[in-house]
């Protein structure tokens, strides 16, 4: 009888070893989870609290007002006059016609009304207010 060589005994293994791929995926997930909160923006706002439903984070425009009455249009600082002249052209170029408005709790009604009138004047009526969820008292 003829002896087979060792190479002839080996069957072809056509399976993909996914254990190492899962390890890499889990490592990337952990890195993403650690770095994602740092990438959310740099505005220091104390948002008012209210019982409100969460809104979806779409790619629309974001208008923020900090406690120093500085208006941020997608994180670009402006005063009210600059905002009034820049917003209509930015709104026309935007595909999503929703504006997320986030304001510091110390902002007065007059500045809020002026900003909303500029937004409405540009033809946008869909304004989503960004608020903190109301904290329930500890039991």
Buried (B, 14 or more C-beta within 10 A) or exposed (E): EEEEEEEEEEEEEEEEEEEEEEEEEEEEEEEEEEEEEEEEEEBEBEBBEEEBEEEEEEEBBBBBBBEEEBBBBEEEBBEBEEBBEBBBEBBEEBEEBBBBBBBBEEBEEEBEEBBBEBBEEBEBEEBBBBBBEEEEEEE
